[in-house]
Amino acid sequence: MRFQLSEEQRALRAGMRELLVRRFDGDVLRAAVAEPRLDRALWRELGAAGFFALRVPEADGGVGLGLPETVLAFEEAGRALLPGPLVATHLAAGTVPGAAEGETVVTDVDGGGLVEWLEEADVVRGDAAAAVPLKSVDPLTPLHRVPGAHGGAADPVAVLLTAAEQLGTATRACELAVQHAGTREQFGQPIGAFQAVKHLCAQLLVRAETARAAVYAAAVTGDPMDIAAARLLADEAAERGARDCLQVHGGMGFTWECEVHLLLKRAWVRARRSGGGAESEESLAAGLLA
Amino acid sequence: MDLAYTPEEEEFRARLREWLAKALPGLPPQPSPEDWPGRRAYDLGWQRMLYDAGYAHVHWDASPTTRLIFLEETETAGAPYVGAGFVGLLHAGPTIAAEGTAGQRDRWLPPILRGEEVWCQGFSEPEAGSDLAALRTRAHRDGDDYVVTGSKIWTSHAEVADWCELLVRTDPKAPKHRGITWLAMPMSAPGVVVRPLRTLAGSAEFAEVFLDEVRVPVANRVGDENDGWRVTMVTLSFERGTAFVGEVVACRRVLGELARTARDNGRWDDPVLRRRLGRLNADFRALWRLTQWNVSEAEANGGVPGVGGSVFKLGYSHARQELYDTAAEVLGPESLDLERPWVLDRLSSLSYTIAAGTSQIQRNIVAERILGLPKGR
């Protein structure tokens, strides 16, 4: 049992992080909020880096890696708050022409009846004919709602990749909170010296690290119960983590300029995708009697 | 990143499982929780069986993964808990093995392994609980002896222990972490008085120990004089590392029993309760994965558990309390009957966020040592 990242997995994660820091750092993120359009050049760059084709066999022109590597890549995307229908396009790679290369943007009608990035997508999987636009809470995820949509059982890979994105966002929330707590001074010392603030940061890490173990294990086993557990804990780590991060930032955290609200809003959007919340709790409960 | 065990590890698991299947049916019934002499005899008898079968050393010189398998399998099979042997096997023993002289190892380690001697832990004091280094029990040299005076508290198994791993202050003028010494004190020494303490669960699980001019030979000192704090950290890091493996397995078993009980008594139809059980399933699965992660990390670091143990303990101690609170929801009014299963467990789970460093202390450790936040108040 070597339940630790291999050298290759570390290198893959580092490469993905480097690409996103170069192409989608905090400044680009805030600029994107002002004009929320899908960055096609970045999308193709992701395609060239193999992001969408990670699980496509080498014989079919893909990278030929597995779920663990894919989870690491999606964790980095979640950490950078990378916008776009990443999961849907990744799942379409190998079947929808151009998806693997990042030439074709694919979105889908989620089981919960929401469609992300409908107007920017080239291909929509599912019936979005009756879709009506929402004024999305997340400025970087345009949303449509399809009334009466029933997607059936959620795709376990989609559930897991959503969990991986949430894990990345939870990690970013922890990093931002710790950075702020260590530099922002009040009452003559960094606020991170106060136990009340320190304990918020510690719980951010505890939730993120517990979720990390669950997400990575689910990527290794592919077991539906492991995936449900991973999703439940990652949703919570991201949502509560972003909320606690906002609290650590105080009044500044309540402003539009501070990026923390973007973490929370994205976490809310992802938590609504099918396979989370009550759905995962019910399947985990049923699993106890199996 | 994988979760597969090596062929050697799988072989160890299979042999152990086979041995447990033969050994467990012949065991006498467990003594009552109140019967400490009975429990001493029972727990030592089990340790002797492990010794004869070649498993006594597993906590000391097996790899972290092998230890994980041992704890997983013994708990799954319903084998006795280490019980009265806990301090000797998991605290004092590893400390003596790492820091003791050859003579000290020969004197104290074999009786621990063979299930002949019980140790207790004389660390905490009324004025020094989570702030362990604030301890006041004094010792001064008199010829070949230290003369010890003071008191200890929360000392598990003290009334049935042969030895106490004792922390004493030998230099009151030194900074508080620097003037401490580690001694092996015979519990039969004149001047040692044990008074059992009744817990909120009603049991006499631990005791106060009063020390009045107790003479402990200098030869019983492990490590250098005034170096006891460093010596002690050897054992505490273990407690925060893999020590809860068996308990996570046990909690997962209890969770399954709770679900079946709820199905049988109709409580399963309550979606709020059902979802709570589902949520606990996620928690304990994740805690098991975190255990595997920490064990793999320890293995990669040459067997040394890291501060990640604090992350685990925080999550685990709160999940355990949630588990038994949920058990009370499943039981309904019967949760007020002390004779029902899980009710005493619910009471004893209250200690988990306090013992071995409170949750508040653990959060400070996580914030300062992992996240690098400044020390403060």
Interface residues (C-beta under 8 A of the other chain):
Chain A: M1 R2 F3 Q4 L5 S6 Q9 P68 C174 V178 A181 G182 Q189 P190 G192 A193 F194 Q195 K198 H199 C201 A202 Q203 L205 V206 E209 T210 A211 R212 A213 A214 Y216 A217 A219 V220 T221 M225 D226 A228 A229 A230 L232 L233 A278 S280 E281 E282 S283 L284 A285 A286 G287 L288 L289
Chain B: M1 D2 L3 A4 Y5 T6 E9 T65 L255 G256 L258 A259 R260 R263 P271 R274 R275 L277 G278 R279 N281 A282 D283 R285 A286 L287 R289 L290 Q292 W293 V295 S296 E297 E299 A300 G308 V311 L314 G315 Q360 Q362 R363 N364 V366 A367 E368 I370 L371 G372 L373 P374 K375 G376 R377
